[in-house]
Amino acid sequence: MSSLLLAAQGIILVPAARADDFVAFSDEQLRIMQRKITKSFPQGRIITDAPLQEYLEGLGLSLRGRERTYVTASSDKAINAFAIWSDSIVIYSGIIALCETEAELAGIIAHEQAHVSSRHLMRLADQTGFLNQLTALGLMIALFTQSEDAMEIFAGARSLQRSAQYSVQRDLEREADQQAIEAMGEAGFDLEGYLRALQRIHDSSGGGSPPEYMSTHPISTNRIAEVRSYIRNFESRSSSRRNAAHEADELSFLLARERAKHIANITGGKKAEGPYAAAAEAYGRLLRRAIEPQAALDILLPYAGNWLVAYELAEMLINHGDLENAVRIIEEARAFVPDNPALLARLLSILGRSGNGAAARRILRLMDPELRLRPAIAAAEVRLWHELDDELRYRIAVAHAKYVNGDISGLKREIEQLQKSAEDQPPSAALGRLELLAGKLANLESLLEEE
């Protein structure tokens, strides 16, 4: 975390400038900065688990509408979350595990989204810039002169800096709280969820050191009272109502929380309550492989329409040789699976291991054609037909992968070989795809000739 703190100090210790000067960064520049900051995490702390990422980003989208927020999950057990430039936030597994409902987690994400959309980090740097320079100057004088007067100047400047930063930070926190309530209310979330989340974070120290979150997001009884007043204000002037769909999403939240706890090796904590409690507990045991296949199937089958359940349940059933139920679950859940290349590549891998070519073909036909132009999907399809020992489809998939990756000469060689070997083959969907690839090759070659 030290490198991340150094990065933050590097932002603050710059000559004072107008806020507009900071906002002038292009989106691409901001994303480069964001990647540098996230790379400063210790190796292994950034979670690359596609289902968890998909859930968190989906929750972010439900709060911001069409304005996407990239949510990076950390396997750190600390109770913390923070905003990065541009369109990204980092959520620690510890804070996901602490939340007991989706509305609570939505409140945390909405608050961090407000920091991002309002460029609070840049405003903080701008508004405290002069005192930061004064503090740095005082430190330099103190170090070089070693005089008591210089040390007093530094101490005074540092005290002013902390006071000013706290004052500005408190104002930005208020603004983010207000915007979080607005976003939650417009999306139809339970607004009390954010209050509960703040109270849980405040109470989580148990008399010990306060959570990391409170060092940058101070939580006091005054702040909680202010949030309560924001809720009353929103409810008095808005016709927005609770979205019943979020009640159904509670299962997805509980499953995502189990994934975060499993990845971060977080044990204990309050168990889930309500109608999905048994499913969440069984899912957690399934992730740990601490449940028998039949018991998992009996408990989770009614929830297999949820893609998080479907993936884990199907994989477990395949590992235990129950191909029939595994393929049935995958087929039924396909309509609910987001069009995420990483998730779909994993689905194809599961199908390949199942040995069920007919099911694989059905799933591929359900897939958006544009997705099959993604390198991850093309590579997964090559592995699929190799595992299923389907020579013709394997070679066509290889040709398709070369097309996707822009290897025109390789594509040409594959098509020529395939056309020779396919001369005596009866018409089929696979050969129809070969003709389609040949047409794409002809189009590419004509474009090259024009250039």
Secondary structure, DSSP 4 states (H G I P E B T S, - for coil): -HHHHHHHHHHHSS----HHHHHTS-HHHHHHHHHHHHHTSPTT-B---HHHHHHHHHHHHHHHTTS--EEEEE---SS-EEEETTTEEEEEHHHHHH--SHHHHHHHHHHHHHHHHTTHHHHHHHHTHHHHHHHHHHHHHHHHH--HHHHHHHHHHHHHHHHHHHHHHHHHHHHHHHHHHHHHHHHT--THHHHHHHHHHHHTTTTSSPPHHHHHS---HHHHHHHHHHHHHHHHH------THHHHHHHHHHHHHHHHHHHHT---SPPP-STTHHHHHHHHHHHTT-S-HHHHHHHHGGGTTSHHHHHHHHHHHHHTT-HHHHHHHHHHHGGGS---HHHHHHHHHHHHHHT-HHHHHHHHHHS-TTGGGSHHHHHHHHHHHHHTT-HHHHHHHHHHHHHHTT-HHHHHHHHHHHHHHTTTSPP-HHHHHHHHHHHHHHHHHHHHHH-
